[in-house]
């Protein structure tokens, strides 16, 4: 059994296709066991100490196991962690902007030995994978927050999570024999499956769009402008853990579905769920989101205003500036930059700051806070801001108490 666990599966989840961009690091990682290997791991886990996974680490395990986080095969060791936090690179120089770690309480870590195998337990308390503990180390969590999030302010949701998580990080490769149930089974496609879908459609140049918010007219505008230049649009909304006052994933997904049904060409858009947690790391997370979509096979990635931002912690175009710090070949995916998009009454259509000469008084500009207030008061957002079908879903969700 131990020998079986120490022999990783082939790192390619599917045969490489030269028409699609290669995965980050060159190979698509798979850490999912099957057949005899899965049965042996399941049996082995019964006698192992169990590490309960919170919702963030559970989502990370799913992303590591299925190759979303290629080239990672497990949780980062101390050297890789420090390199990522300080330099936004893995020790071999590969660009990687966010530390993927497994924090645990010090008391739990104290009873472990380097080289020991532990069972990773899902929300039902049952093991779903195994971690070989190669390292245990104590990070400086405040220094990590400052580097990754640009602030130590505990009001920032990512900082707050970092400061509250376990004092000791466990590191090592993982193997998984089952994935937890996904909230949208028909949208739960792995990078290997997405790549196969792109090939089946004959797509080579694919633009990906990340969102954690209900899709509105500005999103529609920039995705359609980008779609003019490529073979297909990969709409990949984040459905992993978010902060409490974000619109729930089921409401957001319903909005994506109705918009695609009525306003996009079916043969040129693929909708699938992105299972990663939201970290609200602004510019660093924008790079991270692009690299993950590269693993799905996207060649281009939309970067708009305040990508992955929260509050006023980041400038509106900080993410775009960070992309420019890296050479194109280091990222391997082409960013597509957009300015703020809006409806201009004088132009009579959608525009951006780059294309519209008129004043804000002529523009329909609504913040997320303003829209939520309108919904709470029973007001329907104007059609210049969001399509009527989407607005109807949001109003209904507020009336049911499903949105903050």
C-alpha positions, 0 to 999 in steps of 0.5 A: 500500500505505501508503495502504491501511494508513493507512485503518483499517477501520470501527470497528464490528465489527457493526451496533450493537444498542440492546438491548445495552450499547454498547462502551467508547468507543462503537464496537467496534474492528476492526483485522483486514484482509481481501481486498486490504488483507490481501494488500497488508499481507502483501506489504508486511511482507516488506520491513519490520523485524520485531518479535517478540512475546512471549506477552503482547504476542501476546495483546494484539495479538489483543485489540486487533485483535478489539475486546476492548480497545476503544477502543484501536486500537494500543499506547499513546503516551507521553501516553496511557500516563502518563494511564492509569498516573497517572489510570486514564484515556485522555487524553479522560477515558475510564476505562482502568486498565491500560497496554497497551504494546509494550516492546522492547530499547533496541538494537532501538528505536534503529534505528527512526524515527518513522513507520516501519512494522514487521512484528509477528511471531508465534511462528512468526517470520512476520508477522501484522500491522503497527505504524506506529511513531508514538512511542518512549519510555522509561518509568519501569518501577518507577514504573509498577509501583508505580502499577499494582500497588501495589508494587515488590516483584519477587516480584509476578508483574506487577511482575517482568514489568514490570521485566524487559521492554524499556526502550523502548516502541513506540507506534502503531496496528496492523493484522492480517491473521491471528490466531495459532491459539487454544488452544480454537478452539470457544471463540475468539469475538470480541466481535462474534461474542459480541454476535451470539450474545447477540442470537440468544438474545434476551439483553439483560441479561447477567452476565459472570464472569471466572476464571483458576481451576478453577470450584468451588462458591463460583463456582457459587453466585455465578454462579447467584445473579447469573443469577437477575437477568439473561437469561444468564450469560457464562462467560468464563475467561481462557486467555491467559498466566498464572504458572507455578503456576496451573492450566493452561488445558486443565484449567480449561476441562475443569472449566468444560465438565463443570460446565456440562454437569451443573449449569447450564441450557444455554440460559442460559449461554454459554462462551467464552475470554478471550484476554487475559494475566493481569497480577495487578493486583488492583483495576485489573485488575478494572476492566479485566476489566469493561470488556473484558466490556462490549465483548463485550456484557455489562451486568453483571460479577461482582466477588467476593473478591480479584478478580485478586489474587495473594499478599497484595498486595491487600485482599479487597475492594479491587477493589469499593472501586475500582469505587465511585470511578467514576460508573456512566455512566463504566464503562457496566457494572454491577458485581455484588458478592459477599462470600466464599462457602462451604458452611456445615454448620449452614445446610446449604448455600452462603452468604456472610458477609452471610447466614450467622451461624455461625463459621468452624468450621462452614464449609468454607473451603479455600484454593487452596494447601490444595486443591493440597496435597490433590490432590498427596496424592491426596485428593479435595476434598470435595463441599461445596467442588467438584462430584465431576466437577470434583474427578475432573478435578483429581485426574486432572490431578495424577496426570498431572503436568499441574498444579503 
